[in-house]
Amino acid sequence: MTLALNWFKSSHSSNDGPNCVEVAIAAATIHVRDTKDRHGPQLAFGERSWTGFIQSCSAES
């Protein structure tokens, strides 16, 4: 059985920019997709991988 994910737009996405992502949090994974291509590819991270991903993104800012 596939559960529906509750997607929300990232707080870092803007309404008029080309870089918009959505995130959905499931029991064991965090999912990320492109707002403009909702049926396209998605990334799925485990908790430790997500933490590392966010930390590496924060280091770039």
N, C-alpha and C positions, 0 to 999 in steps of 0.2 A: 504494500500500500504506500502511495506517495502522499505525503502531507503537503498542503498548500503553505507556501512561505508568506510571511507578512513583510513585504518590502517597504522600505522608507528611503527617501532621498537623503543623501549625505548632507550634513550641515555645511560642508565645504563646497557643495555644488551651487551654482547660480542658475537663475531662470533663463538668462540670455547667453550663457557661455557654452562652448562646445564640450567642456569636460564635466559631465554630470554622471555620477554613479549612484546606484541604489544598493542598499545593504539589507540582508535578512538574517536574523539570528535563529538558529535551530538548536536543538538539544545539545548536539556535539560539534556543530560546525557554524561558521559565519560565511555567508554567501555574498558575493559582490557581482554586479552586472552593470552594463552600460545602459543608462536611462533611454538612449535613443535606439537601442537594439535589444529590447526586452526578451526576445525569443532567441537571441544569439548566445554565444558562449558565456559561461559564468565561471567564476573562481570560487572554490570552497576551501576554507582554512579551518584547521583544528585550532583549539584555544591557544596553544603555545606558538603556533605559526602565525596566527593573527596578531598576537602581542608583538612578535618580532617584526612583522610587516608594518604595523602602526609605528613602532619605534624607529624603524628605518625611514619611514615617510616623514616623521617629525624631525629627524636629524637633517633632512634635506631643506627644511623651511628656514 
